[in-house]
Amino acid sequence: MPIEILMPALSPTMEEGTLAKWLVKEGDTVSSGDLIAEIETDKATMEFEAVDEGVVGKLLVAEGTEGVKVNTLIAVLLADGESAADIAAGAAPAAPSAAAAEEAPAAAEKAAAPAAASATPAPAAPAAADGSRVFASPLARRIAADKGLDLTAIKGSGPHGRIVKADVEGATAAPKAAAAPASAAAAPAAAPAAAAPAGPSADMVAKMYEGRTFEEVKLDGMRKTIAARLTEAKQTIPHFYLRRDIQLDALLKFRGELNKQLEGRGVKLSVNDFIIKAVALALQAVPDANAVWAGDRVLKMKASDVAVAVAIEGGLFTPVLQDADMKSLSALSAEMKDLAKRARDRKLAPHEYQGGSFAISNLGMFGIDNFDAIVNPPHAGILAVGAGVQKPVVGKDGELKVATVMSVTMSVDHRVIDGALGADLLTAIVDNLENPMTMLA
């Protein structure tokens, strides 16, 4: 019977993606492990491998289609004895099974309207009580969803126990005595939230500017995700902010000496490399602050995994340097350069930009003196770094002098870090940067 190829979830948070490019064409023979498509998520373009082997019978979603939901049927592989002509004509193969007979017309219908397939994907395949997958055709899953049927309670009559159209058409949903009152009780509570205005619609905003010239820029997956995540973060995380000025003269002198010694190895340390190291060591010095928010609990981390914001066209990535406290400055510098380059090329794997307990956002190179960053959940905090500028300062002996001063603001999730604990963490970061040689001890 035809083998379904579904839109994969290439990261734990992926809900939809763009089918950027097919690497196969109809009629090609593929084996397990062959690359068949490039899928663009909100963060990266990733290659998708075939799991099964067979002949590509039909590509159901066109290249460049955006907003394809996870688990949407995107292609069909044909087994021995089946042909693409059978699918295109909506007829069953020469030796039809019940599942194949109903799936072939559905596949042809999707081929004629790939956009509709993206908009109304078949529900995800459920799992049985023992955790095994329940196999059902896309049409059977849709009928079951419409009728409120539990597929795990239905015995399939198709090949290998697959649930097909005939199995669900005559079935009725089991009564849900306990669930119904709960749903009814929840309805009034949900009503006010649904009625709350979400701001003016796109049409309303456009109408305000009738007669004015403007260009409408369509949001890509990355921009939509950034908007959704940061709106949620700002609305749900109780932020508070701690600010300090850091004198950089000792660090700049030390950096210059190190770079002169490392010149033969082709290593050039940046101020940002020192900031990463300073934050990583501070998280070890103040371990209670090295934590993340996990809904109903706090997870205290052992290693210092530090995320660093990298601006790219249309958005940003936060690649994570794992075990940053254990790495040398030159190792951190090389890793950061590699991660930043691949971030700009959108070639990072999900595990390279997920995780971490604390983040750094440095806009100093853009001439920004100071700013407040938004905490990126589940991180407990983020350090916003401004430019180093020369300012008059009063020395410890009371003498007025000129020093290079960098302003930083630490945004903190109050659910994880309280004020005094946050102050301890920021003090540790400042001490590391103002006494850079101690970071090598």
BAVOLUM-915556 format. One record per residue (C-alpha): residue in one letter; z, x, y. Coordinates in nm, 2 decimals. Layout:
<atoms>
> aa:w:u:v
> a:Z:X:Y
...
</atoms>
This chain:
<atoms>
> aa:w:u:v
> m:0.00:0.00:0.00
> p:-0.05:0.12:0.36
> i:0.21:0.36:0.49
> e:0.35:0.26:0.83
> i:0.40:0.53:1.10
> l:0.65:0.42:1.36
> m:0.73:0.56:1.70
> p:1.00:0.82:1.63
> a:1.33:0.87:1.81
> l:1.30:1.23:1.91
> s:1.64:1.25:2.07
> p:1.97:1.05:2.02
> t:1.91:0.87:2.36
> m:1.54:0.80:2.33
> e:1.45:0.43:2.35
> e:1.08:0.46:2.44
> g:0.82:0.73:2.50
> t:0.46:0.79:2.59
> l:0.20:0.86:2.32
> a:0.05:1.16:2.50
> k:-0.21:1.27:2.25
> w:-0.32:1.21:1.90
> l:-0.37:1.54:1.70
> v:-0.56:1.35:1.42
> k:-0.84:1.09:1.41
> e:-0.91:0.80:1.18
> g:-1.03:0.92:0.85
> d:-0.84:1.25:0.86
> t:-0.63:1.34:0.55
> v:-0.28:1.45:0.64
> s:0.01:1.60:0.44
> s:0.38:1.59:0.49
> g:0.46:1.84:0.78
> d:0.12:1.81:0.95
> l:0.13:1.76:1.32
> i:-0.02:1.42:1.41
> a:0.07:1.35:1.77
> e:0.23:1.47:2.09
> i:0.51:1.23:2.21
> e:0.63:1.25:2.57
> t:1.00:1.15:2.61
> d:1.19:1.13:2.94
> k:1.26:1.50:2.91
> a:0.99:1.68:2.71
> t:0.66:1.66:2.53
> m:0.73:1.72:2.16
> e:0.50:1.74:1.85
> f:0.55:1.47:1.59
> e:0.50:1.56:1.22
> a:0.38:1.34:0.93
> v:0.65:1.26:0.67
> d:0.41:1.11:0.41
> e:0.06:1.21:0.30
> g:-0.25:1.00:0.30
> v:-0.57:0.92:0.50
> v:-0.53:0.80:0.87
> g:-0.66:0.44:0.84
> k:-0.59:0.31:1.19
> l:-0.45:0.45:1.51
> l:-0.28:0.14:1.67
> v:-0.16:0.29:2.00
> a:-0.41:0.46:2.23
> e:-0.35:0.80:2.38
> g:-0.16:0.79:2.71
> t:0.01:0.46:2.64
> e:0.35:0.45:2.82
> g:0.67:0.27:2.73
> v:0.61:0.26:2.35
> k:0.94:0.15:2.21
> v:1.11:0.34:1.93
> n:1.01:0.19:1.58
> t:0.69:0.04:1.71
> l:0.41:0.07:1.46
> i:0.17:0.33:1.60
> a:-0.06:0.41:1.30
> v:-0.13:0.34:0.94
> l:-0.19:0.58:0.65
> l:-0.40:0.46:0.36
> a:-0.32:0.53:0.00
> d:-0.58:0.59:-0.28
> g:-0.81:0.29:-0.32
> e:-0.77:0.17:0.04
> s:-1.01:0.21:0.33
> a:-1.01:0.18:0.70
> a:-1.28:-0.09:0.68
> d:-1.04:-0.31:0.49
> i:-0.78:-0.29:0.77
> a:-1.03:-0.34:1.05
> a:-1.17:-0.65:0.88
> g:-0.82:-0.79:0.83
> a:-0.88:-0.81:0.45
> a:-0.66:-0.68:0.17
> p:-0.76:-0.37:-0.03
> a:-0.94:-0.40:-0.36
> a:-0.62:-0.43:-0.55
> p:-0.40:-0.61:-0.30
> s:-0.03:-0.64:-0.30
> a:0.16:-0.92:-0.12
> a:0.28:-0.68:0.14
> a:-0.06:-0.52:0.20
> a:-0.23:-0.85:0.22
> e:-0.01:-0.97:0.51
> e:0.00:-0.63:0.68
> a:-0.37:-0.57:0.70
> p:-0.44:-0.86:0.94
> a:-0.14:-0.77:1.15
> a:-0.26:-0.41:1.18
> a:-0.61:-0.53:1.29
> e:-0.45:-0.75:1.55
> k:-0.25:-0.46:1.68
> a:-0.56:-0.24:1.69
> a:-0.73:-0.49:1.91
> a:-0.44:-0.50:2.15
> p:-0.24:-0.18:2.14
> a:-0.06:-0.26:2.46
> a:0.08:-0.58:2.32
> a:0.21:-0.38:2.02
> s:0.40:-0.16:2.26
> a:0.54:-0.45:2.45
> t:0.66:-0.64:2.14
> p:0.76:-0.39:1.87
> a:0.88:-0.50:1.53
> p:1.26:-0.48:1.50
> a:1.40:-0.16:1.36
> a:1.44:-0.14:0.98
> p:1.80:-0.24:0.89
> a:2.03:-0.06:0.65
> a:2.20:-0.20:0.35
> a:2.58:-0.19:0.30
> d:2.54:0.14:0.11
> g:2.36:0.30:0.40
> s:2.01:0.29:0.23
> r:1.71:0.16:0.42
> v:1.60:-0.20:0.36
> f:1.22:-0.19:0.33
> a:1.04:-0.49:0.50
> s:0.69:-0.53:0.65
> p:0.67:-0.56:1.03
> l:0.57:-0.92:1.01
> a:0.86:-1.00:0.78
> r:1.10:-0.82:1.03
> r:0.97:-1.02:1.32
> i:1.00:-1.36:1.13
> a:1.35:-1.26:1.02
> a:1.45:-1.17:1.38
> d:1.32:-1.50:1.51
> k:1.50:-1.70:1.24
> g:1.82:-1.50:1.27
> l:1.80:-1.38:0.91
> d:2.00:-1.09:0.76
> l:1.74:-0.88:0.58
> t:2.01:-0.70:0.38
> a:2.08:-1.03:0.20
> i:1.72:-1.10:0.11
> k:1.56:-0.98:-0.22
> g:1.21:-0.86:-0.17
> s:0.92:-0.96:-0.39
> g:0.68:-0.69:-0.28
> p:0.62:-0.35:-0.43
> h:0.94:-0.15:-0.48
> g:1.14:-0.45:-0.36
> r:0.98:-0.46:-0.02
> i:1.05:-0.78:0.18
> v:0.73:-0.96:0.27
> k:0.63:-1.27:0.47
> a:0.68:-1.51:0.17
> d:1.04:-1.39:0.12
> v:1.15:-1.48:0.47
> e:0.94:-1.79:0.55
> g:1.15:-2.01:0.32
> a:1.48:-1.85:0.39
> t:1.75:-1.99:0.62
> a:2.01:-1.80:0.82
> a:2.36:-1.80:0.68
> p:2.61:-1.98:0.90
> k:2.82:-1.76:1.13
> a:3.13:-1.96:1.18
> a:3.33:-1.69:1.34
> a:3.06:-1.54:1.56
> a:2.96:-1.87:1.72
> p:3.28:-1.94:1.91
> a:3.30:-1.59:2.02
> s:2.95:-1.60:2.16
> a:3.02:-1.94:2.33
> a:3.34:-1.80:2.48
> a:3.16:-1.49:2.60
> a:2.88:-1.69:2.77
> p:3.08:-1.81:3.08
> a:3.21:-1.46:3.14
> a:2.86:-1.31:3.12
> a:2.72:-1.56:3.37
> p:2.86:-1.41:3.69
> a:2.72:-1.07:3.60
> a:2.38:-1.21:3.53
> a:2.38:-1.39:3.86
> a:2.48:-1.08:4.06
> p:2.18:-0.96:4.27
> a:2.03:-0.63:4.16
> g:1.87:-0.56:4.50
> p:1.54:-0.67:4.64
> s:1.25:-0.68:4.39
> a:0.94:-0.45:4.41
> d:0.74:-0.74:4.55
> m:1.00:-0.82:4.82
> v:1.01:-0.45:4.93
> a:0.63:-0.42:4.94
> k:0.61:-0.74:5.15
> m:0.84:-0.59:5.41
> y:0.57:-0.32:5.47
> e:0.27:-0.54:5.48
> g:0.02:-0.40:5.74
> r:0.16:-0.05:5.69
> t:-0.02:0.22:5.50
> f:0.16:0.35:5.19
> e:0.09:0.49:4.85
> e:0.26:0.33:4.54
> v:0.39:0.60:4.30
> k:0.45:0.47:3.95
> l:0.78:0.59:3.79
> d:0.74:0.80:3.48
> g:0.99:0.81:3.19
> m:1.19:1.10:3.34
> r:1.23:0.93:3.68
> k:1.33:0.60:3.52
> t:1.59:0.77:3.31
> i:1.73:0.98:3.60
> a:1.76:0.66:3.81
> a:1.93:0.47:3.54
> r:2.17:0.74:3.43
> l:2.28:0.85:3.77
> t:2.32:0.50:3.90
> e:2.55:0.43:3.60
> a:2.73:0.76:3.65
> k:2.80:0.69:4.02
> q:2.91:0.33:3.95
> t:3.13:0.39:3.64
> i:3.28:0.74:3.68
> p:3.58:0.77:3.91
> h:3.46:1.08:4.11
> f:3.68:1.30:4.32
> y:3.59:1.61:4.51
> l:3.74:1.96:4.56
> r:3.60:2.21:4.80
> r:3.65:2.58:4.85
> d:3.49:2.87:5.04
> i:3.42:3.18:4.84
> q:3.38:3.53:4.99
> l:3.09:3.70:4.82
> d:3.09:4.05:4.96
> a:3.26:4.22:4.66
> l:3.03:4.03:4.42
> l:2.71:4.12:4.61
> k:2.81:4.49:4.62
> f:2.90:4.49:4.25
> r:2.57:4.30:4.17
> g:2.37:4.56:4.35
> e:2.53:4.85:4.16
> l:2.48:4.68:3.83
> n:2.12:4.60:3.90
> k:2.05:4.96:3.99
> q:2.19:5.07:3.66
> l:2.01:4.80:3.47
> e:1.67:4.86:3.64
> g:1.55:5.08:3.35
> r:1.60:4.79:3.11
> g:1.41:4.54:3.33
> v:1.72:4.34:3.39
> k:1.79:4.19:3.74
> l:2.11:3.98:3.77
> s:2.12:3.69:4.01
> v:2.42:3.54:4.19
> n:2.37:3.23:3.97
> d:2.43:3.45:3.65
> f:2.77:3.54:3.79
> i:2.85:3.18:3.87
> i:2.77:3.08:3.51
> k:2.99:3.35:3.38
> a:3.27:3.26:3.62
> v:3.27:2.89:3.52
> a:3.26:2.98:3.15
> l:3.56:3.21:3.18
> a:3.75:2.96:3.40
> l:3.71:2.69:3.13
> q:3.87:2.93:2.89
> a:4.15:3.01:3.13
> v:4.21:2.64:3.20
> p:4.14:2.49:2.85
> d:4.26:2.14:2.94
> a:3.97:2.11:3.18
> n:3.72:2.21:2.91
> a:3.67:1.85:2.79
> v:3.44:1.56:2.79
> w:3.48:1.18:2.82
> a:3.41:0.99:2.49
> g:3.47:0.63:2.58
> d:3.81:0.57:2.44
> r:3.92:0.93:2.40
> v:3.88:1.28:2.54
> l:3.72:1.56:2.34
> k:3.87:1.90:2.42
> m:3.61:2.17:2.36
> k:3.68:2.52:2.22
> a:3.37:2.71:2.35
> s:3.24:2.71:2.71
> d:2.90:2.54:2.69
> v:2.78:2.53:3.05
> a:2.48:2.32:3.17
> v:2.27:2.44:3.46
> a:2.05:2.20:3.66
> v:1.69:2.32:3.68
> a:1.45:2.14:3.93
> i:1.11:2.06:3.79
> e:0.82:1.86:3.92
> g:0.93:1.49:3.92
> g:1.29:1.55:3.82
> l:1.53:1.79:3.66
> f:1.67:1.93:3.34
> t:2.02:2.06:3.26
> p:1.97:2.31:2.98
> v:2.29:2.42:2.82
> l:2.40:2.78:2.77
> q:2.63:2.77:2.46
> d:2.92:3.00:2.42
> a:2.86:3.13:2.77
> d:3.21:3.28:2.78
> m:3.12:3.51:2.49
> k:2.79:3.64:2.63
> s:2.73:3.94:2.86
> l:2.58:3.89:3.21
> s:2.25:4.04:3.10
> a:2.23:3.81:2.80
> l:2.31:3.50:3.02
> s:2.05:3.61:3.27
> a:1.78:3.64:3.00
> e:1.87:3.32:2.83
> m:1.88:3.13:3.16
> k:1.53:3.26:3.26
> d:1.39:3.15:2.93
> l:1.55:2.81:2.94
> a:1.44:2.75:3.31
> k:1.08:2.85:3.23
> r:1.06:2.62:2.92
> a:1.22:2.34:3.12
> r:0.95:2.36:3.39
> d:0.69:2.35:3.11
> r:0.88:2.06:2.95
> k:0.91:2.25:2.62
> l:1.28:2.23:2.57
> a:1.41:2.08:2.24
> p:1.67:1.81:2.28
> h:1.96:2.03:2.15
> e:1.88:2.27:2.44
> y:1.95:2.02:2.71
> q:2.22:1.80:2.55
> g:2.59:1.87:2.53
> g:2.81:2.10:2.74
> s:3.13:2.01:2.91
> f:3.06:2.12:3.27
> a:2.75:2.17:3.48
> i:2.63:2.38:3.78
> s:2.39:2.27:4.04
> n:2.29:2.54:4.29
> l:2.09:2.45:4.60
> g:2.18:2.77:4.79
> m:1.83:2.91:4.74
> f:1.70:2.61:4.94
> g:1.93:2.69:5.24
> i:2.17:2.40:5.17
> d:2.52:2.49:5.30
> n:2.71:2.23:5.09
> f:2.66:1.91:4.91
> d:2.83:1.67:4.66
> a:2.68:1.65:4.31
> i:2.70:1.35:4.07
> v:2.89:1.41:3.74
> n:2.64:1.40:3.45
> p:2.82:1.21:3.16
> p:2.99:1.30:2.93
> h:3.07:1.61:3.14
> a:3.41:1.63:3.31
> g:3.27:1.80:3.62
> i:2.99:1.97:3.81
> l:3.00:2.25:4.06
> a:2.77:2.21:4.36
> v:2.68:2.55:4.50
> g:2.56:2.61:4.86
> a:2.41:2.91:5.03
> g:2.59:3.23:5.11
> v:2.60:3.27:5.48
> q:2.77:3.52:5.71
> k:3.07:3.37:5.89
> p:3.37:3.50:6.09
> v:3.68:3.51:5.87
> v:4.04:3.62:5.92
> g:4.14:3.89:5.67
> k:4.47:3.93:5.49
> d:4.59:4.17:5.75
> g:4.51:3.91:6.03
> e:4.21:4.10:6.15
> l:3.89:3.90:6.23
> k:3.58:4.02:6.04
> v:3.24:3.90:5.93
> a:3.20:3.80:5.56
> t:2.94:3.64:5.34
> v:3.08:3.30:5.25
> m:2.96:3.05:4.99
> s:3.07:2.69:5.00
> v:3.12:2.51:4.67
> t:3.22:2.15:4.59
> m:3.35:2.05:4.25
> s:3.29:1.68:4.15
> v:3.53:1.57:3.89
> d:3.57:1.28:3.65
> h:3.92:1.16:3.72
> r:3.95:1.01:3.37
> v:3.94:1.36:3.22
> i:4.07:1.59:3.49
> d:4.35:1.51:3.73
> g:4.38:1.66:4.08
> a:4.61:1.95:4.00
> l:4.42:2.04:3.69
> g:4.09:2.04:3.88
> a:4.25:2.26:4.15
> d:4.35:2.51:3.88
> l:4.00:2.52:3.74
> l:3.84:2.57:4.08
> t:4.09:2.84:4.17
> a:4.00:3.02:3.85
> i:3.63:3.00:3.93
> v:3.69:3.14:4.28
> d:3.91:3.42:4.15
> n:3.64:3.53:3.91
> l:3.37:3.54:4.18
> e:3.58:3.71:4.44
> n:3.70:3.97:4.18
> p:3.38:4.01:3.97
> m:3.48:4.33:3.78
> t:3.75:4.12:3.60
> m:3.47:3.92:3.44
> l:3.37:4.23:3.24
> a:3.73:4.30:3.12
</atoms>
